[in-house]
Every structure is written in C-alpha cells, then in structure tokens.
Amino acid sequence: MWRSLRPIGRSDASGGYRRYAWTGADAECRLWFQAQAEARGLDHEVDRNGNQWAWLGDPLAGDAVVTGSHLDSVPDGGAFDGPLGVVSSFAALDELRRRRVVFTRPLAVVNFGDEEGARFGLACVGSRLAAGQLTTEDAHRLRDGDGVSLPQAMEAAGYDPDAIGPDPGRLARIGAFVELHVEQGRALDLTGDPVGVASAIWPHGRWRFDFRGEANHAGTTRLADRRDPMLTYAETVLAARREAELAGGLATFGKIAVEPNGVNAIPSLVRGWLDSRAADQATLDAVVSGIERAAREHAERAGIDLDVVRESFTPVVDFQHALRDEIRRVLERTGPQDTGRTVPVLGTGAGHDAGILSASVPTAMLFVRNPTGISHSPAEHAAEDDCVAGVRALADVLEGLACR
C-alpha cells in the first residue's frame, strides 16, 4: 500500500507532498482508496460532502465501528500525516480477517476530504460539513489563493457542490470512530512507547491579520514618509512569539500574502495568518488577545489600518472517557505482558477529524511514535516496526469493539 500511494502528489523539488483538495493529486488518492476497498470486497461510497467510505457489513444497520483518517496534505507535507491512518485501517482489517474473527457490528474505513485546509484555508471541511459545524453557505464562500471557489473546484472534479451539508443520519449510524495518526510531537519517543492513546485535543484556531498601509516607490520614498505595513506585520510576528512564551501556549504566523508584492515597491497590504493553540481556553485567549493588542499598538504608531478576523476555531476536545478507557484496557490486555508498562495517554495540539466528530459520535485516537517529532514536513517519519505495532494495536481495538 505504501509503495502504491507514495508517488501521488509528491514534489521532486522538496520531497514533500502537495495533495490539495479537489486537485489531480486528490483525485488519484481517491482512486487509490477506492481500489483498496474493492480489492478487499468492501462496498465503496462517496457521501454528499465528498468523504469516502469503505464498508464491511450493512451501513444502514447502525452502531458501526469506523476507522480511518485523511489523504490530503499541507504544502510539502510528510508521507505519514493522514495516510498512515488510512493505510493502517486497511491493514488492520487484513489482520482481523487473518485472525478469522466474527464481526458483530458493521465496520468502515473512511477518508475524510480536505482535512488539512491547505487549499481553502479551513481545516476539516469534509467532517465539519457532515457534523453541521460548517454551513453550506459558508462552505460556498470558501476560495483558494487563485480565487477559485469550493463549489467550482468540486464541480471541476466531478462532484455536486449543491449536495453538501449536514449529514446527521449517517453520523447517527456510527457507534464509535477510532482514528490512528502519527504523533505530531515527541512524547512517545521520550517515554519509549510505540503507541499511545489520545486524551484531548487542545483548543485552536486561525486568525487573519490585514495590515493596510500605502504603496509607494522603494527607491524614492523617505523612511520618515512611509506607511509600510510590512514593518507592523514583522513587529506582530515577534509579539506572537513573546506572548506565546509568556502564557505557555503556541503561536505561529506561517502564511503571508503581500500586495502589490513587488521587490521595489512598499506594500499596500500585508495579510498574515496566525495559528494559535494552547492546553486550555484561558491560555489561548491570553495569547491571541495579547498578540492583537500588540499589533494594534504598533499599527496605531505607524499609521497602519488593521483588521483581525477569526477564520476558524475549535474548542477543546476531551475524548469520551469511557471509549478511551476501554481502548486502553484492550491494548494493555493484548500488548506485551512482560514489560509491566501501561499504555500512555497524551494530549495533542493538532486538530483532527476525530475532534470534529466528537460532538456527534464517540471518538478516540491512537498515536504512533514519531522519533523526531517533526510533522507537516518531508522529514516526518515513523519507523516500520512502530507502524506495524500501530496496525496491531488498531486491529486489537477494532476486534474489541466490533468482533467476537
């Protein structure tokens, strides 16, 4: 599976992946998913929001156990973020069949669309739509950097954008959703465990900062006469680091757009996107309010106009304790018995489809060790032995939930 998936959307220049929603690479990933489903005799379907499902058993029976993740990527992302969960889900099903278990509940593997939000700027679009956390109207207003709207992109890819919207009937038929994911950090590497269980997802969001100044000639305009929004943006980036350190949260300006974007021109507009996360809501509020306060102070002194827009937000997700504890018991019962170790439970600052679905469906997550902690980068990595351990752990969990 890894060999067949590896070339899709890979950049020769960076070695990373550019699998953006509703592009050619995305279409290839979807065909790959469909082929994996059909090779296993699973019923493949695409829901109204473009999410792919591979079913073993009757999808209408209810109380289904679902596993999976996503196949899209951030710009020049790594091979494991998302795909590891999908590949491991199919491999876990293979393992269960090898064990000759009897399935007592329907089982499905899912590929959620546009999880990373790399093209339209909003993460988890497929699962947000299904859960009713993104309205059809707001989804139709999404546009990529070239001005292409989400409906236009979906239609060009052969999907009906007028069909998207909440899917409560489908979610009501799911009894549990378990997402396996490569860890985006080094907690498991530090404890020496190949697999862990998620406790919660930190609250997080994205804010757009628009700094408006005055375009002018870079070679003829005196420094004293300039209204340069780039300077105010730079001050804000530094303030973000300071506020995050003071409060104990995270803040990153990772995307920027400049107009007119000329080497010899003072910008008229600098637009920067802030990603901020923290272990609790109060800390996140302190970080973001501190950054905005500093930005406004710098803007006022420099004669720069500033607008701040919150583009997305996800509150803290505390995974259902009963399901989490059941999964932990399963893993401790089926894992190596001579170590005397318990399965670690850890939180994460990264958002996931499991977090979006948690308001509608009992959800849980498994993490596979990432020895470097690097993610959203071509350097992202998980060792083969740990990936195999993840597959076996997921199979054990699915057997405990859906089989006898």
C-alpha positions in Angstrom: 0.0 0.0 0.0 2.8 2.4 0.9 4.5 1.8 -2.4 1.4 2.4 -4.5 0.5 5.6 -2.5 4.0 7.1 -2.2 4.3 8.7 -5.6 0.9 10.5 -5.7 1.3 14.3 -5.3 5.0 14.1 -4.4 7.2 17.1 -5.3 10.5 16.2 -6.8 11.9 19.5 -5.7 11.1 19.2 -2.0 10.4 15.5 -1.5 7.1 16.6 0.2 3.5 16.1 -0.8 1.1 18.6 -2.4 -2.2 16.7 -2.2 -4.7 19.6 -2.1 -8.4 19.2 -2.1 -10.2 18.7 -5.4 -7.0 18.6 -7.5 -5.5 16.0 -9.7 -3.4 14.6 -6.8 -6.5 14.4 -4.7 -8.4 12.5 -7.4 -5.5 10.0 -7.6 -5.7 9.5 -3.9 -9.4 8.9 -4.1 -8.9 6.3 -6.9 -6.3 4.6 -4.7 -8.7 4.4 -1.8 -11.5 3.0 -4.0 -9.1 0.4 -5.4 -8.1 -0.7 -1.9 -11.7 -1.0 -0.9 -12.7 -3.0 -3.9 -9.6 -5.3 -3.6 -11.0 -6.3 -0.2 -14.6 -6.8 -1.3 -15.8 -3.7 0.6 -18.6 -1.5 -0.6 -17.3 1.9 -1.6 -19.4 5.0 -1.5 -18.8 8.8 -1.5 -21.1 10.8 0.7 -22.7 14.2 -0.1 -19.6 16.0 1.2 -17.1 14.1 -0.7 -15.9 11.8 2.1 -15.1 8.3 1.0 -16.4 5.2 2.9 -15.4 1.5 2.5 -18.0 -0.7 4.2 -17.9 -4.2 5.6 -21.4 -5.1 6.6 -24.6 -3.1 6.2 -24.0 0.7 6.5 -27.7 1.1 7.4 -27.6 -1.3 10.3 -26.4 1.2 12.8 -23.9 1.1 15.7 -21.0 0.8 13.2 -17.3 1.0 14.1 -15.5 3.4 11.8 -11.7 4.0 11.5 -9.6 6.0 9.0 -8.2 9.5 8.6 -7.4 11.6 5.5 -5.1 11.5 2.4 -4.7 15.2 1.7 -1.6 17.2 2.8 -0.3 20.6 3.8 2.1 22.2 1.3 5.1 20.0 1.1 3.8 17.8 3.9 5.1 14.4 5.0 4.1 10.9 4.0 2.5 9.9 7.3 0.2 12.7 8.5 -3.2 11.3 7.5 -2.2 8.5 5.1 -0.8 6.4 8.0 -4.3 6.3 9.5 -5.9 5.2 6.2 -3.2 2.6 5.3 -3.2 1.2 8.9 -7.0 0.9 8.8 -7.0 -1.3 5.7 -4.0 -3.3 7.1 -5.9 -3.7 10.4 -8.9 -5.1 8.6 -6.5 -7.6 6.8 -5.1 -8.6 10.2 -8.6 -9.2 11.6 -9.5 -11.4 8.7 -6.3 -13.3 9.2 -7.4 -13.9 12.8 -10.7 -15.2 11.4 -12.8 -13.1 13.8 -16.6 -12.8 13.5 -17.8 -9.3 13.0 -20.8 -8.4 15.2 -21.0 -4.7 14.1 -20.6 -3.1 10.7 -17.1 -1.8 10.1 -16.0 1.0 7.8 -12.8 2.7 6.7 -13.1 6.4 5.9 -11.1 9.0 4.0 -12.3 12.5 5.1 -11.9 15.2 2.4 -9.9 18.4 2.8 -8.7 17.8 6.3 -5.6 20.0 6.2 -7.3 23.0 4.6 -4.3 23.7 2.5 -6.3 25.0 -0.5 -9.2 26.9 1.0 -7.8 27.9 4.4 -10.2 25.9 6.6 -9.3 22.6 8.2 -11.5 19.5 8.3 -14.0 20.7 5.7 -15.4 17.2 5.0 -16.0 16.3 8.6 -17.2 19.8 9.6 -19.8 19.7 6.9 -21.0 16.3 7.9 -21.2 17.3 11.6 -23.0 20.6 10.8 -20.2 22.7 12.1 -19.8 24.4 8.7 -22.8 25.7 6.9 -23.4 25.2 3.2 -23.4 28.9 2.7 -20.1 29.4 4.5 -18.6 26.5 2.6 -19.7 28.0 -0.7 -17.9 31.2 0.2 -14.5 29.5 0.6 -12.0 30.4 -2.1 -8.4 29.4 -2.8 -5.4 31.6 -3.5 -6.4 31.8 -7.2 -10.0 32.9 -6.4 -11.5 29.5 -7.3 -14.5 28.8 -5.0 -15.1 25.5 -3.3 -18.2 24.8 -5.5 -16.2 25.5 -8.6 -13.4 23.1 -7.5 -15.8 20.4 -6.6 -17.7 20.7 -9.8 -14.5 20.6 -11.9 -13.6 17.4 -10.0 -16.9 15.8 -10.9 -18.8 16.3 -7.6 -22.1 18.1 -6.9 -21.4 21.2 -4.7 -25.2 21.7 -4.2 -25.4 18.4 -2.3 -23.1 19.4 0.5 -24.4 19.9 4.0 -25.1 18.3 7.4 -25.3 14.5 7.4 -26.9 13.6 10.8 -28.4 10.4 9.5 -25.0 9.0 8.6 -23.4 10.0 11.9 -26.3 8.6 13.9 -25.4 5.1 12.4 -21.8 5.3 13.8 -21.3 3.8 17.3 -17.6 4.7 17.5 -14.9 6.3 15.5 -11.2 5.5 16.1 -8.5 7.4 14.2 -4.9 6.3 14.1 -2.4 9.1 13.5 1.3 9.6 13.6 2.2 11.6 16.7 3.0 15.2 15.9 5.4 15.6 18.7 7.9 13.5 20.7 6.0 12.4 23.8 6.1 8.7 22.8 9.7 8.9 21.8 10.5 10.2 25.3 8.6 7.5 27.1 9.8 4.7 24.8 6.4 3.6 23.7 5.4 2.8 20.1 1.7 3.5 20.6 -0.3 5.8 22.8 -3.9 6.9 23.3 -5.2 10.4 22.9 -6.7 12.2 25.9 -7.7 15.5 24.4 -7.1 18.0 21.5 -6.1 21.5 22.6 -8.4 24.4 21.6 -7.0 26.1 18.5 -7.9 28.5 15.7 -6.8 30.6 12.8 -6.9 34.4 12.7 -6.3 36.6 9.7 -4.4 39.9 10.3 -4.8 42.5 7.5 -2.3 45.4 7.7 -3.1 48.2 5.3 -0.6 50.9 4.5 0.3 52.9 1.4 2.1 51.6 -1.7 5.0 53.7 -2.8 8.4 53.5 -4.6 11.1 51.7 -2.6 13.8 53.8 -4.0 12.4 57.3 -3.8 10.3 57.4 -0.6 12.0 58.6 2.5 11.8 56.3 5.5 10.1 59.0 7.5 7.3 59.3 4.9 6.5 55.6 4.6 3.4 53.8 5.8 4.8 50.4 5.5 2.6 47.6 6.7 5.4 45.0 6.5 7.1 46.6 9.5 4.0 46.4 11.6 3.5 42.8 10.5 7.1 42.0 11.5 6.5 43.5 14.9 3.4 41.4 15.3 5.3 38.2 14.4 7.8 39.0 17.2 5.0 39.8 19.6 3.3 36.5 18.8 6.4 34.6 20.0 6.7 36.7 23.1 3.0 36.3 24.1 3.1 32.5 23.5 6.2 32.2 25.7 4.7 34.3 28.5 1.4 32.4 28.5 2.7 28.9 27.8 0.8 28.5 24.5 1.8 28.3 20.9 1.5 31.0 18.1 2.7 30.8 14.6 2.4 33.1 11.6 3.0 30.6 8.8 1.3 32.1 5.8 1.6 35.6 4.3 0.2 37.5 1.3 1.6 40.8 0.1 0.2 43.4 -2.3 1.5 44.6 -4.7 4.2 42.0 -4.0 7.0 43.8 -5.9 10.7 43.9 -4.9 10.9 47.6 -5.5 7.5 48.5 -4.0 6.4 49.4 -0.5 3.4 47.1 0.2 -0.1 48.5 0.4 -1.4 45.4 2.2 0.2 42.6 4.2 -2.1 39.8 5.2 -0.8 37.3 7.7 -2.5 34.2 9.1 -2.0 33.3 12.8 -2.3 29.8 14.1 -2.6 29.6 17.8 -3.1 26.7 20.2 -2.9 26.1 24.0 -3.7 23.4 26.5 -6.8 25.3 27.8 -9.1 28.1 26.6 -7.9 30.7 29.1 -4.3 30.4 27.9 -5.4 30.5 24.2 -7.4 33.6 24.9 -4.5 35.3 26.6 -2.1 34.5 23.8 -4.4 35.7 21.0 -5.6 38.9 22.8 -2.0 39.8 23.7 -1.0 39.4 20.0 -3.9 41.5 18.8 -3.2 44.2 21.4 0.4 44.4 20.4 -0.5 44.5 16.7 -2.9 47.4 17.2 -0.4 49.4 19.3 2.2 49.0 16.6 -0.3 49.8 13.8 -1.5 52.9 15.5 2.0 54.3 15.9 2.8 53.6 12.3 -0.4 54.9 10.8 -1.4 51.4 9.6 -5.0 50.2 9.4 -5.6 46.8 10.9 -8.4 44.3 10.7 -8.4 41.0 12.6 -10.8 38.2 11.5 -11.1 34.8 13.2 -11.4 32.4 10.3 -11.8 29.2 12.2 -11.9 27.9 15.8 -12.1 24.5 17.5 -12.7 24.4 21.3 -11.0 21.8 23.5 -12.0 18.3 22.6 -11.9 15.9 25.6 -12.3 12.4 24.1 -15.1 10.3 25.6 -13.6 8.8 28.7 -15.5 5.5 28.5 -14.3 4.7 25.0 -10.8 6.0 25.7 -10.5 3.8 28.9 -11.9 0.8 27.1 -9.3 1.1 24.3 -6.6 1.5 26.9 -7.7 -1.7 28.6 -7.8 -3.6 25.3 -4.3 -2.5 24.5 -2.9 -3.3 27.9 -4.6 -6.7 27.8 -3.4 -7.6 24.3 0.1 -6.0 24.4 3.3 -7.4 25.7 2.7 -8.7 29.2 6.3 -8.8 30.4 7.0 -5.1 30.4 4.6 -4.2 33.1 4.0 -0.9 31.4 0.7 0.9 30.9 -0.3 2.5 27.6 0.4 6.2 27.8 -2.4 8.7 27.4 -1.4 12.1 25.9 -2.9 15.3 24.7 -2.2 17.0 21.4 -2.1 20.4 19.9 -3.0 19.2 16.4 -6.6 19.2 15.1 -8.1 16.1 13.6 -11.4 14.8 12.1 -11.9 12.8 15.3 -12.0 16.1 17.2 -14.7 17.5 14.9 -16.8 14.3 15.1 -16.5 14.1 18.9 -19.6 16.3 19.4 -21.7 13.8 17.4 -20.0 10.4 17.8 -18.0 8.7 20.5 -14.4 9.1 19.2 -10.9 8.1 20.2 -7.4 8.3 18.8 -4.3 6.2 18.7 -0.9 7.8 18.1 2.1 6.0 16.6 5.6 7.1 17.7 7.4 9.8 15.7 11.1 9.7 16.7 11.9 13.2 15.6 8.6 14.9 16.5 8.7 16.6 13.1 5.4 16.9 11.2 4.0 18.9 8.3 7.4 18.4 6.7 9.1 15.9 4.3 11.2 14.9 7.4 8.1 13.4 9.1 8.8 9.8 9.9 7.7 6.7 11.7 9.7 3.5 11.9 8.3 0.4 10.2 8.3 -1.6 13.4 6.2 1.2 15.1 3.8 1.3 12.1 3.3 -2.4 12.4 2.7 -2.0 16.2 0.1 0.6 15.3 -1.7 -1.7 12.9 -1.8 -4.5 15.5 -3.0 -2.1 18.2 -5.7 -0.8 15.9 -6.7 -4.3 15.0 -6.9 -5.2 18.7 -9.1 -2.2 19.3 -11.4 -2.9 16.4 -11.6 -6.6 17.5 -12.6 -5.5 20.9 -15.3 -3.1 19.6 -16.7 -4.9 16.5 -15.9 -8.6 16.8 -16.1 -11.7 18.9 
